[in-house]
Amino acid sequence: MNTSSDVLLAIGSGLRLYREYLVKSVAARARSRGLKPVLLNNIEPTWQQEYFDEIVVANVFDHEILRDRARRIAARHHVVGLVCWDEPLVQPAAEMADELGVPGLTSVGVRGCRDKNRARQVLTAAGLVQPRFELTRSLDQARAAAERIGYPVVVKPQALGASMGVVRADDRAELDTAFRTATSASTIGDEPFRDTAIVEEYAVGPEISIDAAVYKGEYLPMYLARKRTGLQPYFEEVGHIVDAADPLLGDAALLDTVARAHRELGVENGITHTEVKPTARGPLIIEVNGRLGGDLIPFLGKIATGIDPGEVLVDVATGHRPSTAPTRSAAVGIRFGYPERDCIVRSVTVPQHAPGLVTAAVMVEPGVELRLPPGGYIARHSFVVCEADDAPRCAELLEAASASVELIGDPIDPLAAGATFTLPAGLLDAAE
């Protein structure tokens, strides 16, 4: 092996709008540790060129190709660490980290995160608070499971992120529709998990998420976000607020539960995004994701706490215990703009100035179709980010800034029943 250069290998850059702030920090941290950042990516580089010393382009969504190209990079360089924050790629990335002998979540740990059914089984067996659940492969199985569990239930794909295909059902008629929605959404995921749906007990309580580093099994929380969902009975994530002073960060029962869940799932090194509901029975783990949070949550966390998730990610990936001590205290939130109904976008305008406004952005180009669930997901046309001294004030500022976003679009009919949905252009890792 040619060890003339030590490198940090990143698999997948993600979209510029969602991940450039992270790529910038990762590249700078790698170089500060004497490493050359190398990217294995799905598309020809544009903005990524500024941050990486070498970029290899290949179809990374074909996992055999991904492994082949990663091995070729390892044959030319000494790979010291490997990082990945793109949900469809975390499993093969973990397998490559294992093969290369560098710190990572481990393939077993990531499989526990990706496969929601396996995670439920492991955490239930460990005695952690979990909803009653069943993995189903047919509508009849789903109906029987819902009757045994008791309504309301949540029906979800076995292995997707961003709440895609997740639906609440309050009775049998809604269960039938929810099962078809979940299994339809599953077709865009990994093949082993297609055409299945988990039916589980609906847990009452607010939903939160915690991004944390895991270093040699030690769980190190960085920041906590409170999620806002909408478009019921679906669970579209329409906003988040990260408060550096959130009292839940000092809740020993919550943090002990999440740390134990990581140990049970076999997560050893890396960064995770854990979704939790504080319930009357105690903290209930909704899911553990083997990556940083999406929806710009790490960006919010960085502003709110001063903790740089890119630096933490590189530290853990290269075998260094990271610092997760906050250096500032603020409340920072994001609110996404959704259309009132399915439409073709003509124009979107966002505020340039508003009280507490950190940034605002248009997320789609004219001509893009935005479809709400179940015909589509993540149908966002814009976002606003605001900062305040505390969470209630931050929520007020987000509400005011969101009210000044303007969408002009032409209404379109919903997709026909059974039609395959697609995500809006601009949310896929495609050439600009």
Buried (B, 14 or more C-beta within 10 A) or exposed (E): EEEEBBBBBBBBBBBEBBBBBBBBBBBBBBBEBEBBBBBBBBBEBEEBEEBBBBBBEBEBBEBEBBBEBBEEBBEBBBBBBBBBBBBBBBBBBBBBBBBBEBBBBBBEBBBBBBBBBBBBBBBBEEEBBBBBBBBBEEBEBBBBBBEEBEBBBBBBBBBBBBBBBBBBBEEEEBBBBBBBBBBBBBBBBBEEBBBBBBBBBBBEBEBBBBBBBBBEEEBBBBBBBBBBBEBEBBBBBBBBBBBBBBEBBEBEEBBEBBBBBBBBBBBBBBBBBBBBBBBEEEBBBBBBBBBBBBBBBBBBBBBBBBBBBBBBBBBBBBEBEBBBEBEEEBBBBBBBBBBEEBBBBEEBEBBEEBEBBBBBEBBBEEEBBBBBBBBBBBBBBBBBBBBBEEBEBBBBBBBBBBEBBEBEBEEBEEBEEEEEBBBBBBBEBEEE
